[in-house]
């Protein structure tokens, strides 16, 4: 069967499967970029291809790299972000250069001793594909990986194709805009905690705002999502990372992840991460959980082996929004306030001010009011890069 026939047949079958599985309440199914084989296969035919992806790079339960190889695309290299190329590594685990056991393709780590890429790695590459499910939060490391892929592509002159996916937290904007003093791998871009961009839109923003080194431009092509708007909720069928088990955890993640810069457990080391919060000292609270080492999820969880008392949030009605409610409540409840926060908190929130505001007893309303001038600037800038109808 000729490649053109294979492309057509694959697209029809995959689209049909995707439509039957997609539970979106829309007249037409949401179709991510990677499903649209007819849009990007002509761009990579007869070229040497590198794929930046993980387990979320899948089409109808088949990894993108396996699909491309079945269509005789010359995939010569894979690049792995946090959690590894197949998404089976624990949080924070160092990813080493390796060989994919299933395909024999070399895997280049983007989450090892260094997290940047040597452009020389692309000397035998004609085009790079980025296909990873993001959750729309500034400190989610996959967008940092995309940034450094763009850096290497810009320097080496290698084109980049971003296969866009919907943002499950893409229907609102909130949180402080990153202060440049707190720039790190979990905060590369001058965007708010909840930025309401898809990875494709963010890539366009990175290029357009000159955020790459020396304001370089990456040769960028985005394959947009079909039938998507920022007003839409989006169910992710495959966990975007090992510790985000369901839609509610993804919705809570922007707010609860801030606890990782404190003494409080967010349930890492359990099968309900980001669905429960607690600490051993809160003995007046009845709900308990005990973090343990879980390979492939959290090998060394905070407060391992200690009974934590706190809240079970898995049955709450939590509409998508960013809140400091739980953070402020637990700070006020914590006896040793001097040690409640860890230095990591400022990297997560993206400034040094919010911690001081909480310590000073400011309300959530007062703290959020202080973010508004920078948020207004961001919202105006963001409009230039939207690929989909907005939520407003």
C-alpha positions as a Markdown table, in Angstrom:
| # | Residue | x | y | z |
|---|---|---|---|---|
| 1 | Unk | 0.0 | 0.0 | 0.0 |
| 2 | Unk | 1.4 | 3.4 | -0.9 |
| 3 | Unk | 2.2 | 6.0 | 1.7 |
| 4 | Unk | -0.6 | 8.3 | 0.6 |
| 5 | Unk | -3.1 | 5.5 | 0.9 |
| 6 | Unk | -1.8 | 4.6 | 4.4 |
| 7 | Unk | -2.1 | 8.2 | 5.5 |
| 8 | Unk | -5.7 | 8.4 | 4.3 |
| 9 | Unk | -6.7 | 5.1 | 5.8 |
| 10 | Unk | -5.0 | 5.8 | 9.1 |
| 11 | Unk | -6.5 | 9.2 | 9.4 |
| 12 | Unk | -10.0 | 7.9 | 8.7 |
| 13 | Unk | -9.6 | 5.1 | 11.3 |
| 14 | Unk | -8.0 | 7.3 | 13.9 |
| 15 | Unk | -10.5 | 10.1 | 13.6 |
| 16 | Unk | -13.4 | 7.6 | 13.9 |
| 17 | Unk | -11.9 | 6.1 | 17.0 |
| 18 | Unk | -11.2 | 9.5 | 18.5 |
| 19 | Unk | -14.8 | 10.7 | 17.8 |
| 20 | Unk | -16.3 | 7.6 | 19.4 |
| 21 | Unk | -14.1 | 8.1 | 22.5 |
| 22 | Unk | -14.4 | 11.9 | 22.9 |
| 23 | Unk | -17.0 | 12.8 | 25.4 |
| 24 | Unk | -17.0 | 16.5 | 24.7 |
| 25 | Unk | -20.4 | 18.1 | 24.6 |
| 26 | Unk | -19.8 | 19.7 | 21.2 |
| 27 | Unk | -21.4 | 19.1 | 17.8 |
| 28 | Unk | -17.9 | 18.2 | 16.4 |
| 29 | Unk | -15.2 | 16.3 | 18.2 |
| 30 | Unk | -12.1 | 18.0 | 19.4 |
| 31 | Unk | -9.2 | 16.7 | 17.3 |
| 32 | Unk | -5.7 | 17.3 | 18.6 |
| 33 | Unk | -2.8 | 18.1 | 16.2 |
| 34 | Unk | -1.2 | 14.7 | 16.4 |
| 35 | Unk | -4.4 | 13.0 | 15.1 |
| 36 | Unk | -4.3 | 15.1 | 12.0 |
| 37 | Unk | -1.8 | 12.9 | 10.1 |
| 38 | Unk | -2.8 | 14.4 | 6.8 |
| 39 | Unk | -1.6 | 17.9 | 8.0 |
| 40 | Unk | 1.9 | 17.0 | 9.0 |
| 41 | Unk | 3.0 | 13.8 | 7.3 |
| 42 | Unk | 3.7 | 15.7 | 4.1 |
| 43 | Unk | 6.0 | 17.9 | 6.1 |
| 44 | Unk | 8.2 | 15.0 | 7.4 |
| 45 | Unk | 8.1 | 12.6 | 4.5 |
| 46 | Unk | 11.6 | 11.5 | 3.5 |
| 47 | Unk | 13.1 | 13.5 | 6.3 |
| 48 | Unk | 15.1 | 12.5 | 9.4 |
| 49 | Unk | 12.8 | 13.1 | 12.3 |
| 50 | Unk | 13.2 | 13.6 | 16.1 |
| 51 | Unk | 10.2 | 13.3 | 18.4 |
| 52 | Unk | 10.0 | 15.2 | 21.7 |
| 53 | Unk | 7.3 | 13.3 | 23.5 |
| 54 | Unk | 6.1 | 11.1 | 26.3 |
| 55 | Unk | 3.2 | 8.7 | 26.9 |
| 56 | Unk | 0.7 | 11.5 | 26.1 |
| 57 | Unk | 2.0 | 11.5 | 22.5 |
| 58 | Unk | -0.4 | 8.8 | 21.4 |
| 59 | Unk | -3.0 | 8.2 | 18.8 |
| 60 | Unk | -5.8 | 5.8 | 19.7 |
| 61 | Unk | -3.6 | 4.2 | 22.4 |
| 62 | Unk | -0.6 | 3.9 | 20.1 |
| 63 | Unk | 2.5 | 6.0 | 20.8 |
| 64 | Unk | 3.1 | 8.6 | 18.1 |
| 65 | Unk | 6.6 | 7.2 | 17.5 |
| 66 | Unk | 5.1 | 3.7 | 16.8 |
| 67 | Unk | 2.5 | 5.2 | 14.4 |
| 68 | Unk | 5.2 | 7.1 | 12.5 |
| 69 | Unk | 7.4 | 4.1 | 12.2 |
| 70 | Unk | 4.5 | 2.0 | 10.9 |
| 71 | Unk | 4.1 | 4.7 | 8.2 |
| 72 | Unk | 7.7 | 4.4 | 7.2 |
| 73 | Unk | 8.7 | 7.8 | 8.6 |
| 74 | Unk | 12.4 | 7.9 | 9.4 |
| 75 | Unk | 12.3 | 8.6 | 13.1 |
| 76 | Unk | 16.0 | 8.6 | 14.2 |
| 77 | Unk | 15.9 | 10.1 | 17.6 |
| 78 | Unk | 13.6 | 10.7 | 20.6 |
| 79 | Unk | 13.9 | 13.3 | 23.3 |
| 80 | Unk | 12.6 | 12.6 | 26.8 |
| 81 | Unk | 11.3 | 15.2 | 29.3 |
| 82 | Unk | 10.6 | 14.6 | 33.0 |
| 83 | Unk | 9.0 | 11.2 | 33.6 |
| 84 | Unk | 10.7 | 9.8 | 30.6 |
| 85 | Unk | 9.8 | 9.1 | 27.0 |
| 86 | Unk | 7.2 | 6.4 | 27.9 |
| 87 | Unk | 6.1 | 8.4 | 31.0 |
| 88 | Unk | 7.0 | 5.7 | 33.5 |
| 89 | Unk | 9.5 | 7.5 | 35.7 |
| 90 | Unk | 8.9 | 8.9 | 39.2 |
| 91 | Unk | 8.5 | 12.6 | 39.9 |
| 92 | Unk | 11.9 | 14.4 | 39.8 |
| 93 | Unk | 13.7 | 11.2 | 38.8 |
| 94 | Unk | 16.8 | 11.9 | 36.7 |
| 95 | Unk | 16.3 | 10.7 | 33.1 |
| 96 | Unk | 19.4 | 9.2 | 31.4 |
| 97 | Unk | 20.2 | 8.9 | 27.8 |
| 98 | Unk | 18.9 | 5.5 | 26.7 |
| 99 | Unk | 17.5 | 3.4 | 23.9 |
| 100 | Unk | 13.8 | 2.9 | 23.6 |
| 101 | Unk | 13.2 | -0.8 | 24.4 |
| 102 | Unk | 10.3 | -1.2 | 21.9 |
| 103 | Unk | 11.8 | 0.6 | 18.9 |
| 104 | Unk | 15.5 | 0.6 | 19.4 |
| 105 | Unk | 15.6 | 4.4 | 18.8 |
| 106 | Unk | 18.1 | 6.4 | 20.8 |
| 107 | Unk | 16.5 | 8.6 | 23.6 |
| 108 | Unk | 18.2 | 11.9 | 24.5 |
| 109 | Unk | 17.4 | 13.0 | 28.0 |
| 110 | Unk | 16.0 | 16.5 | 28.6 |
| 111 | Unk | 15.8 | 16.0 | 32.4 |
| 112 | Unk | 19.2 | 14.8 | 33.5 |
| 113 | Unk | 22.3 | 16.6 | 34.7 |
| 114 | Unk | 21.4 | 19.4 | 32.3 |
| 115 | Unk | 18.0 | 20.3 | 30.9 |
| 116 | Unk | 19.2 | 22.3 | 28.0 |
| 117 | Unk | 20.1 | 20.8 | 24.6 |
| 118 | Unk | 23.3 | 20.9 | 22.6 |
| 119 | Unk | 22.3 | 22.1 | 19.1 |
| 120 | Unk | 24.8 | 19.6 | 17.8 |
| 121 | Unk | 22.4 | 16.9 | 18.7 |
| 122 | Unk | 20.3 | 18.0 | 15.7 |
| 123 | Unk | 23.1 | 17.8 | 13.1 |
| 124 | Unk | 21.6 | 14.5 | 11.8 |
| 125 | Unk | 18.0 | 15.8 | 12.1 |
| 126 | Unk | 15.9 | 17.5 | 9.4 |
| 127 | Unk | 12.8 | 18.3 | 11.5 |
| 128 | Unk | 11.7 | 18.0 | 15.2 |
| 129 | Unk | 8.2 | 17.2 | 16.4 |
| 130 | Unk | 6.9 | 18.2 | 19.8 |
| 131 | Unk | 3.9 | 16.3 | 21.1 |
| 132 | Unk | 3.2 | 16.5 | 24.8 |
| 133 | Unk | 0.0 | 17.1 | 26.8 |
| 134 | Unk | 0.3 | 20.2 | 29.0 |
| 135 | Unk | -2.0 | 21.3 | 31.8 |
| 136 | Unk | -1.7 | 25.0 | 31.4 |
| 137 | Unk | 0.3 | 25.8 | 34.5 |
| 138 | Unk | 3.6 | 27.8 | 34.4 |
| 139 | Unk | 5.6 | 25.3 | 36.6 |
| 140 | Unk | 4.6 | 22.2 | 34.7 |
| 141 | Unk | 8.0 | 21.2 | 33.3 |
| 142 | Unk | 6.9 | 20.1 | 29.8 |
| 143 | Unk | 6.6 | 23.7 | 28.6 |
| 144 | Unk | 10.2 | 24.3 | 29.9 |
| 145 | Unk | 11.3 | 21.4 | 27.8 |
| 146 | Unk | 9.6 | 22.9 | 24.8 |
| 147 | Unk | 11.4 | 26.2 | 25.4 |
| 148 | Unk | 14.8 | 24.5 | 25.3 |
| 149 | Unk | 13.9 | 22.5 | 22.2 |
| 150 | Unk | 13.0 | 25.8 | 20.6 |
| 151 | Unk | 16.4 | 27.2 | 21.7 |
| 152 | Unk | 18.3 | 24.3 | 20.1 |
| 153 | Unk | 16.1 | 24.4 | 16.9 |
| 154 | Unk | 16.7 | 28.1 | 16.5 |
| 155 | Unk | 20.5 | 27.8 | 17.0 |
| 156 | Unk | 20.8 | 24.7 | 14.7 |
| 157 | Unk | 18.3 | 26.0 | 12.1 |
| 158 | Unk | 16.1 | 22.9 | 12.5 |
| 159 | Unk | 12.4 | 23.3 | 11.9 |
| 160 | Unk | 10.0 | 22.5 | 14.8 |
| 161 | Unk | 6.5 | 21.2 | 14.4 |
| 162 | Unk | 4.3 | 21.5 | 17.5 |
| 163 | Unk | 1.3 | 19.1 | 17.4 |
| 164 | Unk | -1.1 | 21.1 | 19.5 |
| 165 | Unk | -3.4 | 19.8 | 22.2 |
| 166 | Unk | -6.2 | 21.4 | 24.2 |
| 167 | Unk | -5.4 | 23.0 | 27.6 |
| 168 | Unk | -7.6 | 21.5 | 30.4 |
| 169 | Unk | -7.1 | 24.7 | 32.4 |
| 170 | Unk | -7.4 | 26.9 | 29.4 |
| 171 | Unk | -10.6 | 28.7 | 30.4 |
| 172 | Unk | -9.2 | 31.2 | 32.8 |
| 173 | Unk | -6.1 | 33.3 | 33.7 |
| 174 | Unk | -4.9 | 33.8 | 37.3 |
| 175 | Unk | -1.9 | 33.9 | 39.6 |
| 176 | Unk | 1.0 | 36.3 | 39.6 |
| 177 | Unk | 3.1 | 36.9 | 36.5 |
| 178 | Unk | 6.6 | 35.5 | 36.9 |
| 179 | Unk | 9.1 | 38.0 | 38.4 |
| 180 | Unk | 12.4 | 37.6 | 36.5 |
| 181 | Unk | 14.3 | 37.2 | 39.8 |
| 182 | Unk | 12.6 | 33.9 | 40.3 |
| 183 | Unk | 13.3 | 32.5 | 36.8 |
| 184 | Unk | 14.1 | 28.8 | 36.9 |
| 185 | Unk | 13.3 | 25.5 | 35.1 |
| 186 | Unk | 9.8 | 25.6 | 36.7 |
| 187 | Unk | 9.4 | 29.2 | 35.7 |
| 188 | Unk | 11.0 | 30.1 | 32.4 |
| 189 | Unk | 8.5 | 32.5 | 30.9 |
| 190 | Unk | 7.0 | 35.8 | 32.1 |
| 191 | Unk | 3.5 | 34.4 | 32.3 |
| 192 | Unk | 1.0 | 33.8 | 35.2 |
| 193 | Unk | 0.6 | 30.6 | 37.1 |
| 194 | Unk | -2.5 | 29.7 | 35.0 |
| 195 | Unk | -1.7 | 31.1 | 31.6 |
| 196 | Unk | -4.6 | 29.9 | 29.4 |
| 197 | Unk | -2.5 | 29.0 | 26.4 |
| 198 | Unk | -2.1 | 25.8 | 24.5 |
| 199 | Unk | 1.5 | 24.7 | 23.9 |
| 200 | Unk | 1.1 | 25.9 | 20.3 |
| 201 | Unk | 0.0 | 29.3 | 21.4 |
| 202 | Unk | 2.8 | 29.5 | 24.0 |
| 203 | Unk | 5.4 | 28.5 | 21.3 |
| 204 | Unk | 4.1 | 31.4 | 19.1 |
| 205 | Unk | 4.4 | 33.7 | 22.1 |
| 206 | Unk | 8.0 | 32.6 | 22.9 |
| 207 | Unk | 8.9 | 33.3 | 19.3 |
| 208 | Unk | 6.9 | 36.5 | 19.0 |
| 209 | Unk | 8.1 | 38.1 | 22.3 |
| 210 | Unk | 11.8 | 37.2 | 21.6 |
| 211 | Unk | 12.2 | 35.0 | 24.7 |
| 212 | Unk | 14.8 | 32.7 | 23.1 |
| 213 | Unk | 18.4 | 33.6 | 23.7 |
| 214 | Unk | 19.4 | 36.7 | 21.7 |
| 215 | Unk | 15.8 | 37.0 | 20.6 |
| 216 | Unk | 16.4 | 34.2 | 18.1 |
| 217 | Unk | 13.4 | 32.8 | 16.2 |
| 218 | Unk | 12.6 | 29.2 | 15.8 |
| 219 | Unk | 11.3 | 27.9 | 12.4 |
| 220 | Unk | 7.9 | 27.0 | 13.9 |
| 221 | Unk | 4.9 | 25.3 | 12.5 |
| 222 | Unk | 1.9 | 24.6 | 14.7 |
| 223 | Unk | -0.7 | 22.0 | 13.8 |
| 224 | Unk | -3.8 | 23.5 | 15.5 |
| 225 | Unk | -6.5 | 21.5 | 17.3 |
| 226 | Unk | -9.7 | 21.3 | 15.4 |
| 227 | Unk | -13.1 | 22.3 | 16.9 |
| 228 | Unk | -11.5 | 23.7 | 20.1 |
| 229 | Unk | -12.1 | 27.0 | 22.0 |
| 230 | Unk | -10.8 | 28.2 | 25.3 |
| 231 | Unk | -14.3 | 28.0 | 26.8 |
| 232 | Unk | -14.4 | 24.2 | 26.5 |
| 233 | Unk | -13.6 | 21.8 | 29.3 |
| 234 | Unk | -11.4 | 19.0 | 28.1 |
| 235 | Unk | -11.0 | 15.5 | 29.5 |
| 236 | Unk | -7.6 | 14.0 | 29.2 |
| 237 | Unk | -7.9 | 10.3 | 28.7 |
| 238 | Unk | -4.3 | 9.5 | 29.5 |
| 239 | Unk | -2.7 | 10.9 | 32.7 |
| 240 | Unk | -0.5 | 13.8 | 31.7 |
| 241 | Unk | 2.0 | 12.8 | 34.4 |
| 242 | Unk | 2.1 | 10.0 | 36.9 |
| 243 | Unk | 0.8 | 12.1 | 39.8 |
| 244 | Unk | -2.2 | 13.7 | 38.1 |
| 245 | Unk | -4.7 | 10.8 | 38.1 |
| 246 | Unk | -7.9 | 12.4 | 36.9 |
| 247 | Unk | -9.6 | 15.6 | 35.8 |
| 248 | Unk | -10.2 | 16.9 | 39.3 |
| 249 | Unk | -6.5 | 16.5 | 40.2 |
| 250 | Unk | -5.6 | 18.5 | 37.1 |
| 251 | Unk | -8.1 | 21.2 | 38.0 |
| 252 | Unk | -6.8 | 21.4 | 41.6 |
| 253 | Unk | -3.2 | 21.2 | 40.5 |
| 254 | Unk | -2.5 | 24.9 | 40.0 |
| 255 | Unk | -3.6 | 25.7 | 43.6 |
| 256 | Unk | -2.4 | 22.6 | 45.4 |
| 257 | Unk | 1.0 | 22.4 | 43.8 |
| 258 | Unk | 2.0 | 25.5 | 45.8 |
| 259 | Unk | 2.0 | 23.2 | 48.9 |
| 260 | Unk | 5.1 | 21.6 | 47.4 |
| 261 | Unk | 7.0 | 24.7 | 48.6 |
| 262 | Unk | 5.8 | 24.1 | 52.2 |
| 263 | Unk | 5.8 | 21.4 | 54.9 |
| 264 | Unk | 2.4 | 20.1 | 53.7 |
| 265 | Unk | 1.9 | 16.9 | 51.8 |
| 266 | Unk | -0.2 | 16.9 | 48.6 |
| 267 | Unk | -0.6 | 13.2 | 48.6 |
| 268 | Unk | 2.5 | 12.2 | 46.7 |
| 269 | Unk | 3.3 | 8.6 | 47.7 |
| 270 | Unk | -0.4 | 7.7 | 47.6 |
| 271 | Unk | -2.8 | 6.9 | 44.7 |
| 272 | Unk | -4.6 | 10.2 | 45.3 |
| 273 | Unk | -2.0 | 12.8 | 44.6 |
| 274 | Unk | -3.4 | 16.4 | 44.3 |
| 275 | Unk | -6.6 | 15.1 | 45.7 |
| 276 | Unk | -5.7 | 15.3 | 49.4 |
| 277 | Unk | -3.6 | 17.6 | 51.6 |
| 278 | Unk | -2.4 | 17.1 | 55.1 |
| 279 | Unk | 0.4 | 17.1 | 57.8 |
| 280 | Unk | 1.1 | 14.9 | 60.8 |
| 281 | Unk | 0.6 | 17.8 | 63.2 |
| 282 | Unk | -3.1 | 18.4 | 62.2 |
| 283 | Unk | -4.4 | 15.8 | 64.6 |
| 284 | Unk | -7.7 | 17.5 | 65.0 |
| 285 | Unk | -8.7 | 16.6 | 61.5 |
| 286 | Unk | -10.2 | 13.1 | 61.1 |
| 287 | Unk | -9.1 | 12.3 | 57.5 |
| 288 | Unk | -5.7 | 10.6 | 57.2 |
| 289 | Unk | -3.3 | 9.3 | 54.6 |
| 290 | Unk | 0.2 | 7.9 | 54.8 |
| 291 | Unk | 2.7 | 8.6 | 52.0 |
| 292 | Unk | 4.8 | 5.6 | 50.9 |
| 293 | Unk | 7.3 | 5.0 | 48.1 |
| 294 | Unk | 5.6 | 4.1 | 44.9 |
| 295 | Unk | 7.8 | 3.3 | 41.9 |
| 296 | Unk | 6.9 | 5.2 | 38.8 |
| 297 | Unk | 4.9 | 7.8 | 40.8 |
| 298 | Unk | 6.8 | 9.1 | 43.8 |
| 299 | Unk | 9.8 | 7.1 | 44.9 |
| 300 | Unk | 10.8 | 9.5 | 47.8 |
| 301 | Unk | 7.6 | 11.3 | 48.8 |
| 302 | Unk | 7.6 | 14.1 | 51.4 |
| 303 | Unk | 6.6 | 12.8 | 54.9 |
| 304 | Unk | 7.1 | 9.2 | 53.8 |
| 305 | Unk | 5.8 | 6.8 | 56.4 |
| 306 | Unk | 4.1 | 9.5 | 58.5 |
| 307 | Unk | 0.4 | 9.6 | 59.1 |
| 308 | Unk | -0.9 | 12.9 | 57.7 |
| 309 | Unk | -4.1 | 14.5 | 58.9 |
| 310 | Unk | -6.0 | 16.8 | 56.5 |
| 311 | Unk | -8.6 | 17.0 | 53.8 |
| 312 | Unk | -9.8 | 14.6 | 51.2 |
| 313 | Unk | -10.8 | 16.7 | 48.2 |
| 314 | Unk | -11.7 | 14.0 | 45.7 |
| 315 | Unk | -15.5 | 14.5 | 46.0 |
| 316 | Unk | -15.7 | 18.3 | 46.2 |
| 317 | Unk | -17.4 | 20.3 | 43.5 |
| 318 | Unk | -14.4 | 22.4 | 42.4 |
| 319 | Unk | -15.0 | 24.6 | 39.4 |
| 320 | Unk | -11.8 | 25.6 | 37.5 |
| 321 | Unk | -10.2 | 28.5 | 39.3 |
| 322 | Unk | -6.9 | 29.3 | 41.2 |
| 323 | Unk | -7.2 | 29.7 | 44.9 |
| 324 | Unk | -5.0 | 30.5 | 47.9 |
| 325 | Unk | -7.8 | 29.4 | 50.3 |
| 326 | Unk | -6.2 | 26.1 | 51.4 |
| 327 | Unk | -2.7 | 27.6 | 51.5 |
| 328 | Unk | -3.7 | 30.4 | 53.8 |
| 329 | Unk | -5.8 | 28.2 | 56.0 |
| 330 | Unk | -3.0 | 25.7 | 56.5 |
| 331 | Unk | -0.4 | 28.4 | 57.1 |
| 332 | Unk | -2.7 | 29.8 | 59.8 |
| 333 | Unk | -3.2 | 26.4 | 61.3 |
| 334 | Unk | 0.5 | 25.4 | 61.3 |
| 335 | Unk | 2.2 | 25.9 | 64.6 |
| 336 | Unk | 5.8 | 26.4 | 63.4 |
| 337 | Unk | 5.0 | 29.2 | 61.0 |
| 338 | Unk | 8.7 | 30.2 | 60.7 |
| 339 | Unk | 9.3 | 27.0 | 58.9 |
| 340 | Unk | 6.0 | 26.5 | 57.0 |
| 341 | Unk | 7.5 | 27.8 | 53.8 |
| 342 | Unk | 10.5 | 26.4 | 51.9 |
| 343 | Unk | 12.6 | 28.5 | 49.6 |
| 344 | Unk | 11.1 | 26.5 | 46.7 |
| 345 | Unk | 7.8 | 28.2 | 47.3 |
| 346 | Unk | 9.0 | 31.5 | 45.7 |
| 347 | Unk | 10.1 | 29.6 | 42.6 |
| 348 | Unk | 6.6 | 28.0 | 42.3 |
| 349 | Unk | 4.6 | 31.2 | 42.9 |
| 350 | Unk | 7.1 | 33.2 | 40.9 |
| 351 | Unk | 7.9 | 36.0 | 43.3 |
| 352 | Unk | 9.1 | 36.8 | 46.8 |
| 353 | Unk | 6.1 | 38.9 | 47.7 |
| 354 | Unk | 3.2 | 36.4 | 48.0 |
| 355 | Unk | 4.9 | 34.6 | 50.9 |
| 356 | Unk | 5.4 | 37.8 | 52.7 |
| 357 | Unk | 1.8 | 38.8 | 52.1 |
| 358 | Unk | 0.5 | 35.5 | 53.6 |
| 359 | Unk | 2.8 | 35.8 | 56.6 |
| 360 | Unk | 1.5 | 39.4 | 57.1 |
| 361 | Unk | -2.1 | 38.1 | 57.2 |
| 362 | Unk | -3.4 | 39.6 | 54.0 |
| 363 | Unk | -6.6 | 38.0 | 52.6 |
| 364 | Unk | -6.8 | 36.2 | 49.3 |
| 365 | Unk | -8.7 | 39.1 | 47.8 |
| 366 | Unk | -6.0 | 41.6 | 48.8 |
| 367 | Unk | -3.2 | 39.4 | 47.5 |
| 368 | Unk | -5.0 | 38.8 | 44.2 |
| 369 | Unk | -5.6 | 42.5 | 43.8 |
| 370 | Unk | -1.8 | 43.1 | 43.8 |
| 371 | Unk | -1.4 | 40.8 | 40.7 |
| 372 | Unk | -3.8 | 42.7 | 38.5 |
| 373 | Unk | -1.6 | 45.3 | 36.9 |
| 374 | Unk | 0.8 | 42.7 | 35.5 |
| 375 | Unk | -2.1 | 40.3 | 34.6 |
| 376 | Unk | -3.7 | 43.1 | 32.6 |
| 377 | Unk | -0.5 | 43.5 | 30.6 |
| 378 | Unk | -0.2 | 39.8 | 30.1 |
| 379 | Unk | -3.8 | 39.5 | 28.9 |
| 380 | Unk | -3.3 | 42.1 | 26.3 |
| 381 | Unk | -0.1 | 40.5 | 25.1 |
| 382 | Unk | -1.7 | 37.0 | 25.0 |
| 383 | Unk | -4.4 | 38.2 | 22.5 |
| 384 | Unk | -1.8 | 38.4 | 19.8 |
| 385 | Unk | -1.0 | 34.7 | 19.9 |
| 386 | Unk | -4.4 | 33.1 | 20.3 |
| 387 | Unk | -5.1 | 30.3 | 17.8 |
| 388 | Unk | -8.6 | 29.6 | 19.1 |
| 389 | Unk | -11.7 | 31.6 | 20.2 |
| 390 | Unk | -11.2 | 32.9 | 23.7 |
| 391 | Unk | -13.2 | 32.3 | 26.9 |
| 392 | Unk | -14.1 | 36.0 | 27.2 |
